[in-house]
Structures are given as C-alpha cells and as structure tokens.
Amino acid sequence: MEYLPVVIDAEYVTDYKIKVTFDNGEKRIADCFKWLNGEVFEPLKDKVYFKKFFVDGWSISWPNGADISPEAL
C-alpha cells in the first residue's frame, strides 16, 4: 500500500499560498489558487475567508467543508 502523507501544520504565506508541513518532515509551499474552482471553493477566493483554513487531522480544510487532499498539496 502506498504511503499517503498527513498534514500536521499549515501557515499562511501570501496571496493563496500556504506553507504545509507533513508528518514525514517534508515542507512545501502550496499555491492553492489553481484549485479554487467550483461552488465549494468559491468563498475561498475572498482572501479573508481563505485565511480561515485549519489542519483537520489529515489535510487542510475550511469552515464551509472545502478541503484539499494532502497528495495534491
């Protein structure tokens, strides 16, 4: 079975970029703008709302239920 990374920390960088830390120690800057299509992601285009992301135990989520899978990050 393939290992799937788990997000353990995330912090806002700038624009739609988030610094993500995975459970294996890897860190990346994810530019999330490319994923902001579709009804559930529409509120995230507002940067104030975008900054309300949180680590949900495996990836990054927002209060409206939007999330981005860790393998995409």
FENKALIN-V398096 format. One line per field, one symbol per residue. psi: psi as a letter, one per 40 degrees, with the letter a starting at -180 (. if undefined). burial: # if it has 24 or more other C-alpha atoms within 12 Angstrom, else .. A space follows every 10 residues. Layout:
# FENKALIN-V398096
psi: ???
burial: ???
This chain:
# FENKALIN-V398096
psi: hhhhihheih ihcibfhhhh hieeeiiihh hedeefiidd eddedhdddd eeiiheedah iideeiihid dd.
burial: .....##.## ##...##### ##.....#.# .#........ #..#.....# #####..### #....###.# ..#
